[in-house]
Amino acid sequence: MLSATYSAGLCGIDGFPVTVECNQKNSLQGFELVGLPDLAVKEAKERVRTACYNSGYPFPYSRITVNLAPADRKKEGTAFDAAILTAIFHSSGTIRRDVDLSGKCIVGELSLSGELRGVRGILCMCAAAKDHGFSEFYAPISNATEAAAVEGITVYAVPNMRALVMHLNGEQTLMPVSRDPDAFSGLLPGSGVDFIDVRGQSMAKRAMEIAAAGGHNILLIGPPGTGKSMLAKRLPSILPPMTFAEAIETTKIHSVSGVLPEGVSLLATRPFRAPHHTMSPVSLVGGGVNPLPGEVSLANNGVLFLDEFPEFPKQVTDALRQPLEDRRVTITRANGRVTYPCAFMLVGAMNPCRCGYFGHPTHQCTCKPDDVKRYISRISGPMLDRMDIQIELPSLSYDEISAPDEHAETSEVIRTRVTAAREFARNRMSDGNKIFCNAQLDAAGIHKYCALDASASVLLKAAYDRMGLSARGYDRILRVARTIADLDASELIRSQHIAEAIQLRSLDRKYWG
């Protein structure tokens, strides 16, 4: 007897439907699994057989052939187990032959006891099932809440194969999982940290606000203890709330990576990733035999913070250059290629030298001049060119640390201005393109949206000649000036906006010459 059920596979963060065809023939007992399966899928034969017995059902004594279609696309992982056993049950009559399985997508790994275990990427699979016309999605209990974030498809939480068989036969009904409509809208950015905790550093706070308003990369330089890490960790608290589309995309990446927190169905706060400087290029941009997202993709729609920036190997920092420009990473392997989004804000923090006190007014630097140059030169020119904003954090005086700051603002107050600037920019660029912040402006967008008045144009020309800017540096000054103008709700970029943008980018002349 021939039967077919449906499941889903993964390619990057995109799911695709898989038809599980099962044919049983009265012959010598055997079990063949075809359709370009990887090793984990091939091992499903023993999991399926044992789960069948321990669920209280006899395993058919016949020759069974299971095909995973499309047969020319590699199948990876353990998500097909439940669909394979369902197809076997349907073809053998354990599930009634008159049961229509055409609109049902079944995903889950089988334990030997017949229970369904969670799998990675369930949100991507459920979204693909909905896009391909499936009306019902069956997932393990541990994944069901995550899958329910997809609207337009009924999600069932399946504890074990026996419960699934009884549900399909109409003997016992599984209750659908409902999505709380307020679960996403009720969450605000931040993680309990606030900008009001940072003493002094008004220039750095202003630079962080501009970076947040335009999605710009920022480099923080200063001696130890000046608040570089404090500022970086509080950056997500002033970023605008994520849209639902951004939340879905970010959750997909974390789901595929297997790092989605347990019980969380949808990430509503922007990610903040701070990897250690001993990381490898693969862990940064992604890769592996079965390519998984790296830190740049896990930080998508959020912040990637590289503390002690010069301590990262040169291969790692250079690997950032293309993702910063393209906002996506394509990983190519012999069996195919996958693309992951990586639209993140890069925040780098560094000391001016190895001991940290080069140029300090009171603390003597113990580094030799050649050592200082060698340390600074670990940040390459092309990498430095991609940092839109460069700000120096001076050491704080006793009064700045001890006295209360009357002008200190909370993250909520700053976030209100940042959100208003983003909205001002979005209204200006609402002509069909997919640009969400000024840092994403390309050459055509800069020409179209960065209109300067006469005095601003004169000032920018003088700065270009005096500072010896590259074409990329010129574009990035215009992007930052556009953001500063948005914070002032000005359609025209004026001379004060250009002057502040130049000031926020001239630090490389002090340290890199």
N, C-alpha and C positions, 0 to 999 in steps of 0.2 A: 504494500500500500504506500502511496505517495502522499506526503503532507508538507506544508510549508508554514513556518512562523517567521516572525520578523524581530530583528534586534538592531543595534547601532554600533558603529565603530568610530574611531577618532583619527583625524589627520590634522595635527597641530591643535588649534582650538575649535576646529570645525568638525562637526559630526557628520556621518553619512549612514544611510540605511543599509542594512544587511539582510538579505533573504536567507533564511535557514531552511534548506530543503532536506527532507528525510525520506528515504525509500527503504522499505523492508521487503526482503525476499525470502521465501521459504527455502532455505539452503543451510549449509553448515554455518554455525554461529560465527560472526565476525563483526567488526566495528571499524569502518573506514571514515576518516575525516579529511575532506579535501576542500580546496578553495583558497590556496595560498595562506595557510595558517602559520603563525610563528610557534615557537616551542611551548609557550604558555597555553596557546589554544589547543595544540596537539595533546597536551596533558589533560585536557578536559575529558577525554574518554574515560579515564579511571575515576575522576571526580563524579562524572555523570552516572556511571554504572553503580558506584557505591552509594551515592545520594539517592538513587532510585530504590535500592534495597532498603535503606534505612528510613525512607519515607513510607514504607509499608506497601510498595508496589513491586510486582515481579518485573524483572528486566526481560524484554522479548528474546526468545530463543530463535533467532533468525539472523540473516546477514543484513546489517544496517550500514547504509551509506549516507553520510551527511555532507552536504555541499553548502559552503558559505559563498553566496553570490553578492556582488560580482566577483568571479573567480580570479580576475587579473589584478585585484587590489589586495595588498597585504593586510591581513587581519592580525592585530596584536592585542595582548591582554587577556583577561579572564571574564570579560563582560558578556560573553556569548553562552556561558554555561547553562543558565536558566532557559534560554531560548532553544538550545539544542535538546535538552531533556523534554521541554514542552512539545517540540516537534516529534520526538520519539513517542511520547504519550499519545499524541493526536493520531499518529499513523497506526499505533497498536490498538487503539480503542479505549485506552485508559481515560483519555479525554474524548467525549462523544464526537463522532465524526461529523455530526451536523452543526457543531460549534464553529462559528465563523471567526477566524483569527486574523482576517485581512486588515482590520483597522487597529490592531494591537501591537505595540512594540514592547518587547520584554528584555530587560537588562539586569544582569547580576551574576556574581560569582557564587558557585555552590560550595558549601562545606560538605564534608563526608556525611554529616547528619541530615543533610537536605535543607539546611537553612541558607538564606541568601545573605551574602556578605557585600559590603559596599565596594564600589569601584571608583576609579578616578574619572573625572570628566563627565559626570552624570548630567550636569547642566547643558553641556554642549550636545550630548546625545538627545536629550529631551527637546532641545530647540530644533535639532535636525529632524526629529520625528514629527514635530508640529509643522515644520516647513514642508514636509513631504506628505502631508495629508493624514497622518495618523490621529485618531481621536482619543486613544487610551495609551497610557504609558505605565508600565509595571516596573517598579524599582525596589531595591532593598530598603528596609525600614530606615537604616542609617543615612540613606541618600534621598529619601522621598521628599523631605522638606526643601532640600536644595532644588530638586527637579520641579517642585511646585511653584518656583519663582517664574516659570514660563507660563504665560497666559495663553488661553485658547486650547488647552489639552487637559484631559482628566488624568490625574496622577494617582496611582494606587500604591500603597506601601505593602510589600509582600514579606511576611516573616519567614516562610518556608515553602517548599514545593507542594506539600500536601494542601496548604491553604490556597495556593494558586490553582491547583487542580479542582478543588471543591468550588472555588469561585467560578471558574470557567464552565463547570458542569451545572452551575446553578444550585448547588447544594448549600452553599454558605457564601454570603456576600462580603467582599472586602469594602471597607469604607474609603471613599476618595479623600485625598489630602487637600485641605483648603489652604490657600495663601492669604496671610493677613495683609490686607491692602495698606495698613498703616505701618507695617514693619519697616518699609524703606523710608517713607516720608517723615517718620518721627525721629530719625537719627540725624545728628548734626556732626560736622567735622570735629576732629580733635581727639585726644586720648587722655584728657585730664591735665595736660600741660597748658600754660597760658603765657602770653608775651609780657604780662604785667610782672612776672617773676624775674625778668631780666633787668638788672640795674644799669643805668647809663646806656652807652652805645646807641645814642639817638641816630647817628648817621647809618649805622648798620641796620637798625630797625627800619629806617626809611628805605634802605636798599632792599631789604627782605620784602617790604610791602610792594615795591615796584616789581620785584621778581615774581611775586605771587600774582599780581595784577596782569602781567603779560606772559607768564609761563616761562620766564627766562632762566637760563643757567647762571649760577652765581659762585664766585670763589671768595672764600673768607681767609684772610691772612692776618696772623697776629701771634704774639707770644702766648705761652700756656696760661690758662686761667682767665682769659678775656671774654669768654662766653660764646665761642664759636659753635661748640656742640649744642649748647643751650638754645641758641637761635635756630640752628638747623632742625632740632627735634621739635621745635614749636612752629615750624613753617606750615605743616599740614593744618594746624589749627586756624590759620588765616586764609586758607584756600577756599574757594567757593564750594558749596555742597556738590557732590557728584550728581549728574543727571542719571535717569534710570538706564539709558543706553550705556553710559560709562560704567555703571555698576554691574550690568550684565557682562560687558566685555572683561572687566577686571575679575569678576567672579569666575568666569570661564577659565582664565589663565591660572588662577589659584587652584581651581578644581582639577584641571589637567595635571598640575604639578603635585597634587596630593597634599597641599599645605592649607587647604581651607579649614578653618577652625571647626571643631565638632559642634553641631547644632546650629551653625550659621548657614542660612540659606542664600543670603545675598549680602555682599560687602557694600556697606553704605558709607564707609569712611575711606578717604584716600590712603592708599598704601604708603608706608614709609619703610624703606629698606636701607640697612646700614651694614653691608658686608665687611668682613675683616680684610686687612690688606694682604693676607696670605692666600687669598683666593686665586683661582686659575682663570685664564681667559674663557674656558668652556663654562665654568660656573657663572661667569658674568654675562655672556651673551647667549648661553644655551648650547645644547649639543648632547652627545651620547650616541650609543648605537640606535636606540629609539629616541630621537631628539626631544628633549624636554625644555621648557622655558628656562632662561637664566635670570639673573637678578634684574637686568634691564627690563625684561618683560614683566616680572613680578612687581616692578615699580610702575607699571603702566598706569597713566592717569594720576600718578602720585609723585613721590620724591625718592630719588636715589642719593643717599648721603655717603660720600667717601671721605672718612676722617683720616687724618695723616696722609693726605693725597700723594705726596712724593714717595711714600713708602710702598705704594702699589707698584708691582713690576711694570716695566715699560710696555711689555706685551699687553697687559691688562688695560692700561690707560689708552694705548693706541687703538685697542679693539673697540673703544667707545666712540671713536670718531664717526664711523659710518652710521651707527644707530642714532647718534645725535642729529645727523642731517636727515636721514630717511624716515626716522620714527617707526621703523620696523626692522626685524631681523629675519633673514632667510637662511636656514640651515640646510645644506645639501649633503646627502649621503648616497651610497650606491643604490639603495632601494627606494629613493625618492627624496623629496624636499618638503619642508614645512616652513611657513612664515608666521611669526608671532609679532603682534604690535608692541611697540615700546615707546609710547609718547610720554616721557617722564621729564621732570625737572631735575637737573644735576646740581647738587650742592657739594662743593669741595671745600675742605678745611685743611689748613696747613700752617706750620710754623715757618718763620722766615729763614731758619737754619736748623741744623740738627739739634743744637742745644736749646733753640727756641728764643734766644734773646738778642739776635742781630738787630742793631738799631734801637735797642731798648734804652730809655733815658737814664735809668738808674742801675739796672742789672747788667753786669759785664758779660759780653759774649765770649765763650771759650773756643769758638771755632776759628780756624785759619781762613784767610780770604779765599784760598782755592777750594776749601771744603764748603764754604758758603755757596760759591758759584756752582760746584758740583751738585750740591743738594737742590738748589733752585732749578738747575738745568734738567732735573728729572721730569719736570713738566715741559713737554715739547711745545714748540711754537704753534703747530697746528691745533694741539689740544687747548692751549691757552687762548687761541683765536676764537674758539667755540664757547668761551665763557663770556656771556653778554655783559655781566656785571662783575667787577673786581673791587672788593672793599677791604680796607685795612682796619683792624680793630685795635685801638691803642689800649695800653694798660690803664686800669681805673685807679683813681686816687681814693684815699680813705673816705673822703666826704661823699664821693659818688657811690661808694658801696654802702656806707652806713646811713646816710641821710635818706629819708623817703623822697621818692621822685614824684613831684606834684603833677608832672606832665605825662606820667606813665599811662598807657592805654591797655585795655584788655584785648584779647584776641578777637572777641566778638565785635568790638568797635572797629578794629582794623579790617576784619573780614567784611564788614558792611561796605567800607570804601572799596575794597578789592572786588567784591561782587558787583558793585555799581559800575566800576571801570570795565569789568568783563562784559557786562550787559551793554554798556555804551559802545564797546567795540563790536559786539555781536550784532547790534542793530545796524551799525555801519556796514558790516560785511554780510548782511542777510540777502545776498543776491544769488543764492544757490550753491555757493562753494561750501566746503566742509572745514573751514578754518575756524577754530574756537578761541584762539588767543593770538596775540601779536607775534609771539615767538615762532609761530607756524607760517608767517608770511613768506612767500617766495619772492623772486625778483619782480614778477608782474604785480604781486600784491603790494610790494613796497612802492612801486611806481604809481599804483592806483590810489593807495590810501594814505601815503605819507607826504602830504602836501605841506611845504614849508613857506613861511612868509619871507620877505626879502632879507631881514636881519638874521634870521635863522640860517638861511642859505649862505650868507657871507661868513658867518661864524663857523659853519661846518666845513666850508672850503678852506678856511685858514687852519682849522684843526687837522684836516686831511693832509695838507702840505707839511705842517709842522711836525706831526706825529708819525708821518710815513705809514699811514694806514693801508692795509690790504683791502681788496674789494669786499671780502667777507667782513672785515672790521667796520667798513663804511656802512654796510647793510645792517649790521648788528647795532650800531649807534642809532641808526634811524628807527629800528624796531623798539629799542629802549625809549627813545624820545617819543615815539608814538604812544607807548604805554603811559609815560609821564603826562602827556597831553590828555589821555583818556581819564586819568585820575583827576585832572582839572576840568573834565567835561568840555574839552576844546577840540573842535574838528581840525583846526589849523595848528601845526607844530610851530611854536614860537621860539625865540632865541633862548629864553630861560629853560625851555625843555631840552634844547640841544646842549646847552651849557651843563645841565645836570647829568645828562647822558654821557657826555665826554668825561666829566669828573668821575663817573662810576666805571670808567673803562681805562683810565690812564695809569692805574697802579702798576701795570706790567712794565711801564717805562722806568719805574723806580727800582724794581728788583731784577728785571730781565734786560734792562739797558735798551 
